[in-house]
């Protein structure tokens, strides 16, 4: 079961985009901005 805010939309394409965003964030330690699409620029956080 997936629990998510209803404001994120209900389409399969939107859920797929959200999963890709989360995977990109986790794998590359970056922050995809709002409305991010695969291939778009991401935010690289400063070193800790």
N, C-alpha and C positions, 0 to 999 in steps of 0.2 A: 504494500500500500504506500502511495506517495502522499505526503502532506505538504501543501504549499499555499502561499497566500493567493486568494482568488484574484488579486490585482495583476497576477502574472499571466493571466489568460488561460484559456482551456483548450487551445488547439494543440494537436500533436506536434506540429512544427515548432510552436513556442516551447513546449516541454523539451523537445529535442535540443533546441538552442540553449535552454537553461542548463541541461545536462552537459553539453559541450563547453559552456562557460565555466561550470564548476570543475570539470575535468582539466581544462586548460589552466585554471587558477591553481589547482592542486599539483599538477604535474610540473608546471614551469615557475611556480611561486610568483605569479603576477596577479594583477587585479584588472579584470575586464571591466570597462566602464558601462554605465547604463546603456542599453540598446545595442550592446556588442554583438557583432556577427562574426563567424569564423573568418579569419583573414584580416580583420580589423586590427588597429593598433591597440595595445594594452598598456596599463600603467605598471611601471617597474618600480617597486618600493626601494627606498634608500637602504644601504647595508645597515645591519643592526650594530 
